[in-house]
Each structure stands twice: as structure tokens, then as C-alpha cells.
Amino acid sequence: MILNERDLREARNSLSLLDAALSSERVFEPMVKGLPPEVAVQVARAMKSERAELAEVVAAYENAKDSGDHRPLQKRAGSDPGLTLIVARIAKGMSQRDLAWRLGVKEQQVQRYEADRYSTISLKNYERVAALLGVSLRAEISEIKELRGLDLVIDGVSKEDIKKILKHGRENGWFSESADKEELRRFIAENRITFGSPSLLRTGLNVKDHSEDILLHAWRARVTNRALAIIDASKPRFMPLDVIWLPDLVRQSVFADGPKRARDMLLEHGIVLVTEPQIAGLAIDGAAFLIGEIPVIGMTLRRDALDNFWFTLLHEVAHAILHYRTGLAVGFFDQTEADSIDDQEAEADKFASNILIPEERWRKSAARIARSPDVIERFAAEIGINPAIVFGRIRKERNDYSLFSQKIGVRQVRSVLIAGAKGR
């Protein structure tokens, strides 16, 4: 959403860049230099979607600001009470400075309020701002399940699941040894109130509603907390149109510490990668969602093998690149056991496959039908990737997971990315 003049300037600048890229091969080609043709096509399609979405966002803001028609902007805010206050300010034609003057505070205070969507304001001051803007939120707040109170956040959750989460959290440093049910309640509630519910788990042939999956809530809360610490320390900046570095990301796979190198490179380009073991029974491989403007990728590494790591990682990177404004705010929570018929998941699968092994090279390669590891390893060396990735693709394409089971880099990821994981 665009919520202030700075956001508007940045959005207009992005629109200008997108217009230039989409209307001129001279501009577009350097932006996708080195990418496989199939990936470049996907990036171009994503740019078109990005441009359309940005244009709608700009129009919604300008309509609210110039004509007082706040409905499109309010629709984007949904039931978020903090965003509702910001929309009301814009619709009344007030700047942040105007609101600060009426509240008797400095402009920087209003900027801070709006930067965190009023999540840190006291209830008394919140009601004061709402009254000044002519907004009554009590009815709306009562309908938001994330705000029904800490006591109801894990209401109805089975004792077994609570014990499972507490045990996992203690073993993996989420909680102290003395953590109890109330600490778990606060842990999940704070995250859920701030970020809402993970709504969809995209897995296999279905897209399932897991908005009440307490295991997913707890895992997402842990990943979010760790990501927030990284964002606070590193101040990353993500630029959706910057994709030229992706081939170099794949080339990191040839190194023994390739997963760590990938994590560092992602952060350099504004994407935070957090590896956090799953809670028993959750059964997800990866997730991608937004914290503010920053894409966050969470990975469980439940399959400790290089082939699975690199495909899952690039699948989630695809969501960050292709679906930045068309799904990442809701989030993707993925399993990789089966192919998905969901359009965005299919796009991410195609992106990951082609960025790792360009389709044109794969179609012409003898490695596709080879039974000799030497042929496959030579092909991997030719295209500059870890051979485990190629062996993994062959196993999947032939639907025979007994093949090359010693060649997919088993137990070569957790020991690199998760402290204390060696020997687990």
C-alpha cells in the first residue's frame, strides 16, 4: 500500500522503470542478462503484473487524497485497525505534519506510529487519533480474530499440540526450560496480532486453509522473530526489479558451504533466509512472506539433502521475485512432495527448475537419460552447479527415488546452516 508521499514517489519511480523495461528491449535485456530465456519470460510477465498492481495502488492513494474517495484504499487495508487510521488521514487530506499538529506532537512521532501501523501506540492514544479522524473502530475490532485477546489465541488447541510445541521450543532455543502454556500463548499471540494468520498451505494438488494450524502459527512466529532481528541489524533493502544476480546465486551451489553463501547473498539483495527446524507433524519445506517490504524465506530442512535445499530455496525465491505484489503479503507455505496445480506454485516450480538447469541445455543433454554418474557429473560441471541438483532432478523426472541416493548430498545442509545440527 501507498500510505504517504514518500511511498508515492517510490511507486511512481518504479512505474517509470517498469514502463521503460516493458517498452524497450534495450532497457529490458540488460536487466535479465544471464538468465535462462524461460526465466526471462517469467520475469517480464511478473513486471507486467507488478506494473498493473502499482498503477492500482497509486490510483487508490490519489483518489483518497485528491477526491476523498477512500474506498479503494480502505479495501486494500482490509480490517487492519492501524491501516484504517492511516487511510482516514489520507481521505481527509491531512499530511502527517497536519495530524501531528492536531495531536500536539512532533511530525516524527506520527511517522513512527504509521511506520509500524500503530501497533505500538497505547490504547488511550489510539482512541485519541481515531476520534480526531472521525473513525469508530470498536465494532470492526471485535470481528478481528487476531484481536480477541491473548486468552483465546490457543483456545481449543489440544494438550498434545501444546506439549509438542513447548518441547520443540525448549529444545531449539525458542523458550527457556521453564516455559509454560502462558508463554506459548504470548509467543503466538504477539506474532498473530502483528502479522495475522498464515492463510494457505499450498501442497500437492490442493491449496488448503491452515489459518488455525497452531503448529504453523508457532513455527511462523519463530521464523518471524528471527527475521525481525536480522532486519533490525542489517537494514536490508529489496528491489523487485533487480534479478541479474540470480545466476550467481545458483553458482554458489558448487561450494561446500554453498547454502551459507546463498544465505549471505540473499541478504545482500534484500531477502532474509531463516532456517528453522519444523515441529514434528507440521511437514512443510519452505515458506515465503513479507515483513514490511522485505521478503522472508523460511526453510525447515526436514530433508537434509542438497538437491532438496536448492530446489526449495529457488522455489521460494521465485515467490519473492514473481509474486512480490500478487501473493507474498498473504504468504506461501509449501510442501514439495507432489506437483501443484495452483498457478503461482506451478510458476515457482518452473522458475526453480529453469534457473537451476536451463531447459534448453537440459533437453539437449545426455545426462537426462544417462545411467552413469560420470556423465551426469560432467554435465553439472559444464553448467556450473552442484551435481546433487542434477541427480535430484533425474530422480524426480524418472519417479524413481532409489536412483543415485548417495549422490544428492545427504546431510550436507543442516551442518552448514543450523548451529549444533551436526550429527542430528
C-alpha positions in Angstrom: 0.0 0.0 0.0 0.9 3.6 -0.5 0.4 5.5 2.7 2.5 8.7 2.4 4.1 11.0 -0.1 7.5 9.1 0.1 5.7 5.9 -0.8 4.1 7.6 -3.7 7.4 9.0 -5.0 8.9 5.5 -4.8 5.9 3.9 -6.5 6.0 6.4 -9.4 9.7 5.9 -9.8 9.1 2.1 -10.0 6.4 2.6 -12.6 8.7 4.7 -14.7 11.4 1.9 -14.6 8.8 -0.7 -15.4 7.4 1.3 -18.3 10.9 1.7 -19.7 11.7 -2.0 -19.3 8.5 -3.2 -20.8 8.6 -0.9 -23.8 12.3 -1.2 -24.8 14.4 -4.3 -25.4 17.4 -2.1 -24.9 16.4 -1.5 -21.3 15.0 -4.9 -20.6 17.8 -7.1 -21.9 20.5 -5.8 -19.5 18.1 -6.4 -16.6 17.8 -10.1 -17.4 21.3 -10.7 -18.8 22.5 -14.2 -18.0 19.0 -15.6 -17.1 17.7 -18.6 -19.0 15.2 -17.5 -21.7 12.3 -19.2 -19.9 13.1 -17.3 -16.7 13.4 -14.0 -18.5 9.9 -14.6 -19.9 8.6 -15.2 -16.4 10.3 -12.0 -15.1 8.8 -10.0 -18.0 5.3 -11.4 -17.0 6.0 -10.5 -13.4 6.9 -7.0 -14.4 3.6 -6.6 -16.2 1.7 -7.8 -13.1 3.9 -5.5 -10.9 3.1 -2.5 -13.2 -0.6 -3.2 -13.1 -0.7 -3.6 -9.3 1.4 -0.5 -8.8 -0.9 1.5 -11.0 -3.9 0.4 -9.0 -2.1 1.2 -5.7 -1.2 4.7 -6.9 -4.7 5.4 -8.2 -6.2 4.2 -4.8 -3.9 6.6 -2.9 -4.5 9.5 -5.2 -8.3 9.0 -5.2 -8.3 9.1 -1.4 -6.0 12.1 -1.2 -7.5 14.2 -4.0 -11.2 13.4 -4.1 -11.7 11.9 -0.6 -12.8 8.6 -2.2 -11.1 6.3 0.3 -13.0 3.1 -0.7 -10.3 1.5 -2.9 -7.6 2.3 -0.3 -9.7 1.0 2.5 -10.4 -2.2 0.6 -6.6 -2.8 0.5 -6.3 -2.0 4.2 -8.9 -4.7 5.0 -9.8 -4.9 8.6 -6.3 -3.8 9.9 -7.1 -1.1 12.5 -3.8 0.7 12.1 -4.1 0.9 8.3 -7.7 2.1 8.8 -6.4 5.2 10.7 -3.8 5.9 8.0 -6.4 5.7 5.3 -8.7 8.0 7.2 -5.9 10.6 7.5 -5.3 10.4 3.7 -9.0 10.6 2.9 -9.3 13.8 5.0 -6.5 15.4 3.0 -4.2 15.6 6.0 -0.4 15.2 5.8 1.5 13.5 8.7 2.5 17.0 9.7 -1.1 18.2 9.8 -2.1 15.2 12.0 0.9 15.8 14.3 -0.1 19.5 14.7 -3.7 18.5 15.7 -2.4 15.9 18.1 0.2 18.3 19.6 3.1 16.0 18.9 6.1 16.2 16.6 5.7 15.0 13.0 8.3 12.3 13.6 6.0 10.8 16.2 3.2 10.3 13.7 5.8 8.9 11.2 6.8 6.4 13.8 3.2 5.5 14.5 2.4 4.9 10.8 5.7 3.1 10.1 4.6 0.3 12.5 0.9 0.6 11.6 0.1 2.0 15.1 1.0 -1.4 16.6 3.0 0.2 19.5 0.6 3.0 20.4 -1.2 2.9 23.7 -5.0 2.3 23.6 -5.6 5.7 25.0 -3.6 7.5 22.3 -5.0 5.1 19.6 -8.6 6.2 20.5 -7.5 9.8 20.5 -6.2 9.5 17.0 -9.3 7.6 15.9 -11.6 10.3 17.4 -9.7 13.1 15.7 -10.0 11.4 12.4 -13.7 10.5 12.9 -13.1 6.8 12.9 -15.0 4.4 15.1 -13.3 1.0 15.2 -14.8 -0.8 18.1 -17.2 -2.9 16.0 -14.6 -3.7 13.5 -12.0 -4.7 16.1 -14.5 -7.1 17.8 -14.7 -9.0 14.5 -10.9 -9.5 14.1 -10.0 -12.8 15.5 -6.4 -11.8 15.9 -7.5 -9.2 18.4 -9.9 -11.2 20.5 -7.4 -11.4 23.4 -4.4 -13.4 24.4 -6.6 -15.8 26.3 -8.3 -17.1 23.1 -5.2 -17.4 20.8 -4.6 -21.1 21.7 -8.1 -21.7 23.0 -9.3 -25.2 21.9 -5.8 -26.4 21.0 -5.1 -29.9 22.1 -2.9 -30.6 25.1 -0.8 -32.8 22.8 -0.1 -30.0 20.4 0.8 -27.6 23.2 3.2 -30.1 24.7 4.7 -30.8 21.3 5.3 -27.1 20.6 6.7 -26.4 24.1 9.1 -29.4 23.9 10.3 -28.4 20.4 10.7 -24.8 21.5 12.8 -25.7 24.6 15.0 -28.0 22.6 15.6 -25.4 19.8 16.0 -22.3 21.9 12.6 -20.7 21.4 11.8 -20.7 25.1 13.5 -21.2 28.4 13.3 -24.6 30.1 10.7 -23.2 32.5 8.4 -22.0 29.6 4.7 -22.8 30.1 1.4 -22.6 28.3 1.1 -18.9 29.0 4.5 -18.1 27.5 3.4 -20.1 24.4 0.2 -18.1 24.3 2.1 -14.8 24.3 4.6 -16.0 21.8 2.0 -16.9 19.2 -0.4 -14.1 20.0 2.1 -11.3 19.6 3.0 -12.6 16.1 -0.6 -13.2 15.1 -1.8 -9.8 16.2 1.0 -8.1 14.3 1.1 -10.3 11.1 -2.3 -12.0 11.0 -2.8 -15.7 10.2 -0.9 -17.8 7.7 -3.9 -18.4 5.5 -2.9 -21.0 2.9 -0.7 -24.1 2.9 -0.1 -24.9 -0.7 0.7 -28.5 -1.0 0.4 -31.3 -3.6 -2.8 -30.9 -5.7 -4.6 -28.7 -3.2 -4.4 -25.3 -1.6 -5.6 -25.8 2.0 -6.8 -23.4 4.6 -4.4 -23.7 7.6 -5.3 -20.4 9.3 -6.0 -22.3 12.5 -3.0 -24.7 12.4 -1.3 -24.0 15.7 1.9 -25.7 14.6 2.2 -23.5 11.6 1.5 -20.4 13.7 4.2 -21.3 16.2 6.8 -22.1 13.5 5.9 -18.9 11.6 6.2 -16.9 14.8 9.7 -18.2 15.4 10.8 -17.6 11.9 9.4 -14.0 12.0 11.1 -13.2 15.3 14.4 -14.3 13.9 13.9 -12.5 10.7 13.0 -9.3 12.5 16.3 -9.4 14.4 18.2 -9.8 11.1 16.2 -6.9 9.5 16.9 -4.7 12.5 20.6 -5.5 12.4 21.2 -5.5 8.7 18.6 -3.0 7.4 18.2 -4.8 4.0 16.6 -3.2 1.0 14.8 -5.3 -1.6 14.5 -4.2 -5.2 12.0 -6.4 -7.1 13.4 -5.4 -10.5 17.0 -6.5 -9.6 17.3 -10.1 -10.8 20.6 -10.1 -12.6 22.4 -11.7 -9.6 20.2 -14.9 -9.7 22.6 -17.0 -11.8 25.4 -16.2 -9.4 23.2 -17.4 -6.5 22.9 -20.8 -8.2 26.7 -21.0 -8.8 27.2 -20.9 -5.0 25.9 -24.5 -5.0 29.3 -25.8 -6.1 30.9 -24.8 -2.8 30.9 -27.0 0.3 29.4 -24.0 2.3 27.1 -23.1 -0.6 24.0 -22.9 1.5 25.6 -20.4 3.8 26.9 -18.4 0.8 23.4 -18.4 -0.6 22.0 -17.1 2.7 24.6 -14.2 2.7 23.9 -13.3 -0.9 20.2 -13.3 -0.4 20.6 -10.8 2.4 22.8 -8.6 0.3 19.9 -8.4 -2.1 17.2 -7.7 0.5 15.9 -11.2 1.1 16.1 -12.8 4.6 16.6 -16.5 4.8 15.9 -18.2 8.1 16.4 -21.9 8.6 14.3 -23.3 11.5 13.6 -27.0 12.1 10.0 -27.9 11.8 7.8 -29.0 14.7 7.0 -32.7 14.4 3.8 -33.1 12.3 4.0 -29.8 10.5 5.5 -31.2 7.4 6.4 -28.1 5.4 9.6 -27.5 3.5 9.6 -23.8 2.9 7.7 -20.5 3.2 7.9 -17.1 1.7 6.2 -14.0 3.1 6.7 -10.3 3.7 7.7 -8.4 6.8 7.1 -4.8 5.8 8.7 -4.5 2.3 11.3 -7.3 3.0 10.7 -10.9 1.6 11.4 -13.5 4.2 12.1 -17.2 3.3 11.8 -19.8 6.0 13.1 -23.3 5.5 12.7 -26.3 7.7 15.4 -28.5 6.1 13.3 -31.5 7.0 15.0 -33.3 4.1 18.7 -32.7 4.8 20.0 -33.0 1.2 21.5 -30.6 -1.2 19.1 -31.3 -4.1 16.0 -30.6 -2.0 17.6 -27.5 -0.4 18.5 -25.8 -3.7 15.2 -26.5 -5.4 13.1 -25.4 -2.3 15.3 -22.3 -1.9 14.8 -21.2 -5.6 11.1 -22.1 -5.4 10.7 -19.6 -2.5 13.0 -17.0 -4.2 10.6 -17.3 -7.2 7.7 -16.3 -5.0 9.7 -13.2 -3.9 10.6 -12.2 -7.4 7.4 -13.2 -9.3 4.8 -12.7 -6.7 6.0 -9.8 -4.7 2.8 -7.8 -5.0 0.5 -10.6 -6.0 0.6 -13.1 -3.1 3.7 -12.6 -1.0 1.8 -10.4 1.5 -0.5 -13.3 2.2 2.4 -15.7 2.2 3.3 -19.1 0.7 3.7 -22.2 2.9 4.9 -25.0 0.8 5.4 -28.8 0.7 7.3 -30.3 -2.1 6.1 -33.9 -2.2 3.9 -33.5 -5.3 3.4 -31.2 -8.2 0.9 -28.5 -7.6 -1.9 -27.3 -10.0 -2.0 -23.9 -8.3 -0.9 -21.4 -10.8 1.5 -19.5 -8.6 3.1 -22.7 -7.3 3.5 -24.0 -10.8 5.2 -20.8 -11.8 7.6 -21.1 -8.9 8.3 -24.7 -9.8 9.1 -23.7 -13.4 11.3 -20.8 -12.3 13.3 -23.0 -9.9 13.8 -25.8 -12.5 15.0 -23.4 -15.2 17.2 -21.2 -13.1 19.0 -24.3 -11.7 19.1 -26.2 -15.0 18.2 -24.2 -18.1 15.6 -26.1 -20.1 17.4 -25.6 -23.4 20.6 -27.2 -22.0 18.6 -30.0 -20.3 16.7 -31.0 -23.5 20.0 -31.5 -25.4 21.9 -33.2 -22.6 22.8 -36.9 -22.5 22.5 -36.6 -18.7 18.7 -36.8 -19.0 18.9 -40.5 -19.9 22.3 -41.4 -18.5 22.8 -44.2 -16.1 26.4 -43.4 -15.5 27.1 -40.9 -12.6 30.2 -39.7 -14.6 28.0 -38.4 -17.5 25.7 -36.5 -15.0 28.6 -35.0 -13.1 30.3 -33.8 -16.3 27.0 -32.1 -17.3 26.8 -30.4 -13.8 30.4 -29.2 -14.2 29.6 -27.8 -17.7 26.7 -25.6 -16.4 28.4 -24.7 -13.1 26.2 -26.3 -10.5 26.4 -28.9 -7.8 25.8 -32.4 -9.3 23.4 -33.2 -6.5 20.9 -30.8 -8.1 21.1 -32.8 -11.4 20.8 -36.2 -9.7 17.8 -34.9 -7.8 16.1 -33.8 -11.0 16.7 -37.1 -12.6 15.2 -39.0 -9.6 12.1 -36.8 -9.8 11.7 -37.0 -13.6 12.1 -40.8 -13.6 9.9 -41.1 -10.5 12.5 -43.5 -9.0 13.9 -42.3 -5.7 16.1 -45.4 -5.4 18.4 -44.0 -8.0 21.6 -42.2 -7.1 20.6 -42.0 -3.4 24.2 -41.5 -2.5 24.6 -38.6 -4.9 22.1 -36.0 -3.7 24.2 -34.5 -0.9 22.5 -36.1 2.1 23.4 -34.5 5.5 25.3 -31.6 3.8 22.9 -28.7 4.6 21.9 -28.6 8.3 25.5 -28.9 9.5 26.3 -25.7 7.4 23.2 -23.6 8.3 22.0 -24.7 11.7 24.3 -24.4 14.7 24.6 -27.6 16.6 22.9 -29.6 13.9 25.8 -31.8 13.1 25.0 -35.4 13.9 21.3 -34.9 14.4 
